[in-house]
């Protein structure tokens, strides 16, 4: 029987085969939590669930968001279009 090392993220219980991926995921979740807290402090009327979804979405797209902040705002929409195209299943594409 082989022993397999895995890394588990404390924040959400996600499991990873290597430490680098686990640490990257943990950093993304930390950024999402901080964005969520910022939204909750500065935007009235946003539910906790909605602010968490926004925080996670922005954290997952941090590289594209950084490019947009550096003078390429079109990157936000082009990256979103590419992601939507990747999420289309062959069955859905035929309908």
Z-matrix of the N, CA and C atoms (Angstrom, degrees):
N
C 1 1.456
C 2 1.519 1 108.28
N 3 1.313 2 116.11 1 130.74
C 4 1.460 3 121.65 2 -178.46
C 5 1.527 4 110.27 3 -89.72
N 6 1.303 5 114.00 4 151.56
C 7 1.453 6 121.07 5 174.83
C 8 1.526 7 107.33 6 -102.03
N 9 1.325 8 115.77 7 128.22
C 10 1.453 9 120.56 8 -178.81
C 11 1.523 10 108.25 9 -117.80
N 12 1.321 11 115.54 10 124.11
C 13 1.462 12 120.00 11 178.12
C 14 1.521 13 109.17 12 -81.35
N 15 1.321 14 116.07 13 134.68
C 16 1.458 15 121.78 14 175.15
C 17 1.521 16 108.18 15 -134.73
N 18 1.328 17 114.86 16 154.02
C 19 1.447 18 120.91 17 177.58
C 20 1.513 19 107.81 18 -115.37
N 21 1.324 20 115.14 19 134.72
C 22 1.454 21 120.87 20 -177.48
C 23 1.530 22 109.00 21 -115.50
N 24 1.310 23 115.61 22 131.58
C 25 1.462 24 121.43 23 177.93
C 26 1.531 25 108.58 24 -80.86
N 27 1.330 26 116.26 25 125.87
C 28 1.463 27 120.93 26 -179.61
C 29 1.520 28 112.70 27 -65.50
N 30 1.304 29 116.63 28 -31.72
C 31 1.462 30 120.70 29 -173.60
C 32 1.522 31 113.71 30 -68.76
N 33 1.351 32 117.00 31 -40.26
C 34 1.460 33 118.66 32 -177.02
C 35 1.526 34 114.07 33 -133.50
N 36 1.315 35 117.52 34 1.52
C 37 1.457 36 120.71 35 177.26
C 38 1.522 37 114.86 36 79.62
N 39 1.337 38 117.56 37 6.15
C 40 1.465 39 120.43 38 179.53
C 41 1.533 40 109.71 39 -64.46
N 42 1.331 41 115.87 40 144.02
C 43 1.461 42 121.73 41 -178.16
C 44 1.527 43 109.65 42 -110.71
N 45 1.342 44 115.64 43 143.47
C 46 1.461 45 121.37 44 -177.63
C 47 1.513 46 110.55 45 -135.58
N 48 1.335 47 114.98 46 150.59
C 49 1.469 48 121.69 47 179.28
C 50 1.515 49 112.83 48 -78.35
N 51 1.340 50 116.72 49 -22.40
C 52 1.460 51 118.35 50 -179.31
C 53 1.522 52 110.86 51 -139.17
N 54 1.307 53 114.04 52 156.56
C 55 1.459 54 121.68 53 -174.64
C 56 1.530 55 111.89 54 -65.16
N 57 1.323 56 117.25 55 -38.39
C 58 1.465 57 121.13 56 -177.85
C 59 1.527 58 111.09 57 -59.46
N 60 1.330 59 116.96 58 -48.20
C 61 1.464 60 120.74 59 179.44
C 62 1.524 61 111.65 60 -63.89
N 63 1.325 62 116.27 61 -38.55
C 64 1.466 63 120.49 62 179.18
C 65 1.527 64 110.86 63 -64.63
N 66 1.325 65 116.84 64 -43.20
C 67 1.456 66 120.35 65 179.65
C 68 1.525 67 111.52 66 -67.71
N 69 1.316 68 117.20 67 -38.63
C 70 1.466 69 120.81 68 177.51
C 71 1.526 70 110.40 69 -62.75
N 72 1.320 71 116.66 70 -43.37
C 73 1.464 72 121.43 71 178.56
C 74 1.527 73 110.34 72 -63.24
N 75 1.319 74 117.05 73 -42.62
C 76 1.458 75 121.50 74 179.79
C 77 1.533 76 110.70 75 -63.35
N 78 1.333 77 117.23 76 -41.66
C 79 1.464 78 120.68 77 178.08
C 80 1.525 79 110.85 78 -63.94
N 81 1.336 80 117.07 79 -39.40
C 82 1.452 81 121.16 80 178.14
C 83 1.533 82 110.25 81 -62.97
N 84 1.330 83 116.71 82 -42.53
C 85 1.465 84 119.75 83 179.30
C 86 1.527 85 111.62 84 -67.64
N 87 1.332 86 117.22 85 -35.41
C 88 1.467 87 120.61 86 176.66
C 89 1.526 88 110.26 87 -64.87
N 90 1.332 89 116.87 88 -43.63
C 91 1.456 90 120.75 89 176.94
C 92 1.524 91 110.25 90 -61.50
N 93 1.315 92 117.37 91 -43.52
C 94 1.465 93 121.62 92 178.82
C 95 1.527 94 111.15 93 -59.76
N 96 1.327 95 116.79 94 -42.10
C 97 1.465 96 121.02 95 179.23
C 98 1.525 97 111.06 96 -64.15
N 99 1.327 98 117.04 97 -39.96
C 100 1.459 99 120.56 98 179.46
C 101 1.528 100 111.67 99 -70.09
N 102 1.322 101 117.19 100 -39.25
C 103 1.467 102 120.41 101 176.07
C 104 1.523 103 109.72 102 -63.94
N 105 1.319 104 116.89 103 -41.59
C 106 1.463 105 121.70 104 178.12
C 107 1.525 106 110.42 105 -59.27
N 108 1.328 107 117.05 106 -45.87
C 109 1.464 108 120.87 107 179.20
C 110 1.524 109 111.07 108 -62.72
N 111 1.330 110 117.23 109 -39.99
C 112 1.457 111 121.54 110 178.59
C 113 1.533 112 110.66 111 -62.95
N 114 1.325 113 116.58 112 -44.81
C 115 1.466 114 120.72 113 179.08
C 116 1.523 115 110.24 114 -62.05
N 117 1.320 116 117.01 115 -45.24
C 118 1.462 117 120.61 116 -177.95
C 119 1.530 118 111.76 117 -64.32
N 120 1.339 119 117.32 118 -31.59
C 121 1.467 120 121.03 119 178.58
C 122 1.527 121 112.84 120 -75.11
N 123 1.331 122 117.25 121 -33.09
C 124 1.461 123 120.13 122 -169.38
C 125 1.518 124 115.64 123 -112.09
N 126 1.313 125 118.89 124 -9.02
C 127 1.460 126 120.61 125 -179.77
C 128 1.527 127 108.50 126 -122.66
N 129 1.318 128 114.18 127 111.07
C 130 1.463 129 118.74 128 -179.39
C 131 1.521 130 110.97 129 -76.82
N 132 1.318 131 116.01 130 144.94
C 133 1.457 132 121.37 131 173.98
C 134 1.513 133 115.27 132 86.37
N 135 1.321 134 118.10 133 -1.21
C 136 1.464 135 120.19 134 178.49
C 137 1.526 136 107.71 135 -86.55
N 138 1.316 137 115.73 136 129.83
C 139 1.461 138 119.26 137 179.80
C 140 1.523 139 110.78 138 -69.16
N 141 1.300 140 115.77 139 158.97
C 142 1.467 141 120.71 140 178.48
C 143 1.530 142 110.45 141 -61.20
N 144 1.316 143 116.44 142 -40.66
C 145 1.467 144 121.02 143 179.55
C 146 1.530 145 111.43 144 -63.16
N 147 1.317 146 116.35 145 -44.81
C 148 1.472 147 120.50 146 -179.99
C 149 1.520 148 110.94 147 -65.67
N 150 1.326 149 117.41 148 -42.38
C 151 1.462 150 119.48 149 -179.77
C 152 1.529 151 110.96 150 -66.05
N 153 1.333 152 117.88 151 -34.65
C 154 1.465 153 120.82 152 176.23
C 155 1.529 154 111.10 153 -66.39
N 156 1.328 155 116.70 154 -41.29
C 157 1.471 156 120.57 155 178.20
C 158 1.525 157 111.04 156 -63.66
N 159 1.332 158 116.28 157 -42.44
C 160 1.465 159 120.53 158 178.58
C 161 1.521 160 110.03 159 -64.60
N 162 1.315 161 116.98 160 -45.87
C 163 1.461 162 121.22 161 179.72
C 164 1.512 163 112.07 162 -59.08
N 165 1.312 164 117.58 163 -43.85
C 166 1.464 165 122.10 164 179.71
C 167 1.526 166 111.05 165 -67.42
N 168 1.321 167 116.81 166 -41.48
C 169 1.463 168 120.54 167 179.53
C 170 1.527 169 110.79 168 -62.48
N 171 1.332 170 116.99 169 -44.93
C 172 1.467 171 120.20 170 -179.90
C 173 1.530 172 111.40 171 -67.58
N 174 1.322 173 117.09 172 -38.82
C 175 1.467 174 120.22 173 179.74
C 176 1.527 175 111.34 174 -65.71
N 177 1.322 176 116.84 175 -38.59
C 178 1.464 177 120.51 176 178.66
C 179 1.526 178 111.48 177 -66.47
N 180 1.322 179 116.58 178 -26.17
C 181 1.467 180 121.63 179 -177.97
C 182 1.526 181 112.24 180 -107.64
N 183 1.324 182 116.72 181 27.29
C 184 1.459 183 120.96 182 -173.27
C 185 1.526 184 113.47 183 -59.91
N 186 1.324 185 118.46 184 -36.53
C 187 1.465 186 120.20 185 -179.67
C 188 1.522 187 110.87 186 -66.39
N 189 1.318 188 116.57 187 -44.69
C 190 1.462 189 121.03 188 179.56
C 191 1.527 190 109.68 189 -67.62
N 192 1.309 191 117.18 190 -38.75
C 193 1.459 192 121.47 191 178.44
C 194 1.529 193 110.42 192 -63.06
N 195 1.321 194 117.46 193 -40.09
C 196 1.464 195 121.48 194 178.04
C 197 1.530 196 110.52 195 -63.19
N 198 1.335 197 117.45 196 -42.13
C 199 1.472 198 120.87 197 177.15
C 200 1.528 199 110.31 198 -61.50
N 201 1.313 200 116.43 199 -41.98
C 202 1.462 201 120.47 200 -179.66
C 203 1.526 202 110.86 201 -63.75
N 204 1.313 203 116.54 202 -39.20
C 205 1.464 204 120.74 203 179.35
C 206 1.527 205 111.88 204 -70.15
N 207 1.320 206 116.93 205 -21.38
C 208 1.460 207 121.48 206 -179.94
C 209 1.523 208 112.29 207 -92.95
N 210 1.331 209 117.74 208 16.39
C 211 1.452 210 120.24 209 173.20
C 212 1.513 211 116.02 210 109.20
N 213 1.329 212 117.86 211 9.66
C 214 1.462 213 120.37 212 178.59
C 215 1.535 214 110.12 213 -125.11
N 216 1.332 215 117.52 214 66.60
C 217 1.465 216 119.93 215 -175.85
C 218 1.522 217 113.95 216 -62.08
N 219 1.327 218 117.21 217 -24.14
C 220 1.468 219 120.14 218 179.62
C 221 1.525 220 111.69 219 -65.30
N 222 1.329 221 117.40 220 -19.90
C 223 1.463 222 121.52 221 179.45
C 224 1.529 223 111.72 222 -60.07
N 225 1.327 224 116.55 223 -33.61
C 226 1.474 225 119.84 224 -179.33
C 227 1.520 226 111.26 225 -60.11
N 228 1.307 227 116.59 226 -48.19
C 229 1.463 228 120.35 227 -176.63
C 230 1.515 229 112.12 228 -76.83
N 231 1.327 230 117.94 229 -36.94
C 232 1.465 231 119.09 230 179.90
C 233 1.524 232 110.55 231 -67.31
N 234 1.312 233 117.97 232 -37.52
C 235 1.465 234 121.05 233 177.63
C 236 1.524 235 110.21 234 -66.97
N 237 1.331 236 117.13 235 -37.48
C 238 1.456 237 121.49 236 178.55
C 239 1.522 238 110.37 237 -66.87
N 240 1.341 239 117.33 238 -41.01
C 241 1.462 240 121.12 239 177.59
C 242 1.529 241 110.90 240 -62.07
N 243 1.335 242 117.00 241 -42.50
C 244 1.467 243 120.98 242 179.12
C 245 1.526 244 110.78 243 -63.13
N 246 1.332 245 116.72 244 -40.94
C 247 1.464 246 120.48 245 -179.85
C 248 1.516 247 111.09 246 -64.90
N 249 1.329 248 117.40 247 -40.42
C 250 1.455 249 120.80 248 179.32
C 251 1.519 250 111.15 249 -64.99
N 252 1.331 251 116.88 250 -37.69
C 253 1.454 252 120.23 251 178.32
C 254 1.520 253 111.16 252 -66.54
N 255 1.322 254 117.76 253 -35.17
C 256 1.458 255 121.42 254 179.06
C 257 1.519 256 111.53 255 -71.23
N 258 1.336 257 117.75 256 -26.28
C 259 1.458 258 122.00 257 -177.93
C 260 1.520 259 112.82 258 -85.02
N 261 1.322 260 119.08 259 -3.47
C 262 1.455 261 121.69 260 -179.82
C 263 1.535 262 107.55 261 -79.07
N 264 1.310 263 115.05 262 124.83
C 265 1.459 264 120.03 263 179.10
C 266 1.523 265 108.99 264 -84.35
N 267 1.331 266 118.47 265 154.94
C 268 1.459 267 120.47 266 178.74
C 269 1.529 268 112.38 267 -55.85
N 270 1.320 269 117.44 268 -38.00
C 271 1.454 270 120.82 269 179.35
C 272 1.518 271 110.68 270 -63.53
N 273 1.341 272 116.05 271 -46.17
C 274 1.466 273 120.44 272 179.96
C 275 1.517 274 111.40 273 -65.59
N 276 1.322 275 117.05 274 -33.69
C 277 1.466 276 120.62 275 -178.72
C 278 1.528 277 111.21 276 -68.53
N 279 1.320 278 118.17 277 -26.98
C 280 1.461 279 121.99 278 -178.48
C 281 1.520 280 112.62 279 -83.92
N 282 1.286 281 118.66 280 -11.44
C 283 1.468 282 121.13 281 -176.52
C 284 1.495 283 111.62 282 -86.62
